[in-house]
Amino acid sequence: MIKPVLRILFAASALMSAFVPAQAVEVYLFRGAGDFSFVADRLTFSQGMDDLRDKIRESGIHADVYRWQNAVGALADIRKRKPRSVALLGHSMGALAAITTAAQLRKEGVKVSYLGLIDIPGPVGTVPEGVMWAENFYSLFPVYGLLPVTRGQKAVVTNNHVFGQIHTTMDNSKKVHNAMLSAIWQVDDIDRGIREPVTLRAYALDNALSSPASRSVDAVAQPGTLSPAE
């Protein structure tokens, strides 16, 4: 009796897989300036972006990290892989690289579901058209740019102050990593058709996010000042 039931369950699972892809979004990250990883592995200013890439991969989502000067390389890989949608993350100068990459992808018809930025180095223009959700995490002193919210803007735009961090530590913040992971899992669910876009929320950074299983739970809160970072 058990075997026939198992066969039915496996068949149903296979049928669902045919219609709902295991993942819909791919993630491309950019390190900030001071990146000498071409000389030696992890000889870089933004090592936290490498750690974040590893966490994203562990959750079953494709992720690659690039030097901020190598937006051309990221674009080439995206064109080659042809993902359904992408999330672009960047720290410092890497944030600017993520913004310019998003603008270029818009011209090429590639959907940018999420733009996650850490301490943008200077004022920026509007969020590129076609981006669904853009988040900026900034440190105590607003020397760095904020994402402006403009009339008629279709993207969800949030600026989150991260308490207790400075520019050179923001990329390693566990709480920032958790927030970005939560966002990526949410947009992946949306792109796979199992979550409505209206449920987008910024992650409540007071709560630990320890497992990809949390991607199916709306344990989220409105954006604002983030709690002291780890």
Secondary structure, 3 states (H helix, E strand, C coil): CHHHHHHHHHHHHHHHHHHCCCCCEEEEEECCCCECCCCCCCCECCHHHHHHHHHHHHCCCCEEEECCCCHHHHHHHHHHHCCCEEEEEEECHHHHHHHHHHHHHHHCCCEEEEEEEECECCCCCCCCCCEEEEEEEECCCCCCECCCCCCCCCCEEEEEEECCCCCCCHHHCHHHHHHHHHHHHHHHHHHCCCCCHHHCCEECCCCCCCCHHHHHCCCEECCCCECCCC
